[in-house]
């Protein structure tokens, strides 16, 4: 039990250090989602109002659950609706992204202006002011076989920023491009000003194939921040009678985790339209890096790292016909 206790504490320290180092090493800082294709507003303000109804979405993401203290946890809530005869959209995004003793908590407001670029195609341009509280409570981490002075100084900053986005869509396809935070800011002050928010670029695209009771929806997302590798998610969802969807994804992160330079996660997804207004989604990530093997140095029995992600969406329709129209994006 003592060895397990120290192993768990070492993992807590490890993930805290990784979180702090990520800012300086230009790694992934924006929130990661497996079900990004059903949660586009969290990454692109131009998506606000695109579903033509008042839409509420809650997501809970829980990484590396098995016996790891301080494992990453993400909770987010989004709300959006069209206004001005659906020519504009407004939205709100609230989230908390935590790992170890470090956390980012933010609130973003979204505004989009929408206009036709074809008979069935709409383009939206979006902007979002953002507020983020960056916190690393290093004073809560106790030294274990490490030199004194490494921990003890908390870092906390309140950051205001802005993001931009473009969203192009019709009933069968979409393209999205966004920069959620444009200004690259340092956080902390004095001796603790060691972190920097990096500008991230997101590009997403998808389309629907098929008619009748079975449809296939491939999609892809590309992530990039200056100085890092390009991250890629490739996905395919199969819809049955517009009610149930099964999906699979492969992910290559922006950083080479534990020597992994190709696919570092395989994702299985399940979506069900419980009622015309209520949708439930679930994703399971299987980590293919060395962290998920039995040759890790932290603990032989501590490195099984499943990730679970839940999504719940409820939509208030302004008209019954809108709710009953299938929305694939």
Secondary structure as UniProt FT lines:
FT   HELIX           2..24
FT   TURN            25..26
FT   HELIX           36..38
FT   HELIX           40..42
FT   HELIX           45..47
FT   TURN            48..51
FT   STRAND          54..62
FT   TURN            66..67
FT   TURN            69..70
FT   STRAND          73..83
FT   TURN            84..87
FT   STRAND          88..99
FT   TURN            100..101
FT   STRAND          102..116
FT   STRAND          122..136
FT   HELIX           138..140
FT   TURN            148..149
FT   STRAND          155..169
FT   STRAND          173..179
FT   STRAND          186..187
FT   HELIX           190..192
FT   STRAND          195..196
FT   STRAND          200..209
FT   TURN            212..213
FT   STRAND          214..225
FT   TURN            226..227
FT   STRAND          231..240
FT   TURN            241..243
FT   STRAND          244..252
FT   HELIX           257..259
FT   STRAND          265..273
FT   STRAND          278..287
FT   HELIX           290..292
FT   TURN            294..295
FT   TURN            300..301
FT   STRAND          307..316
FT   HELIX           320..324
//
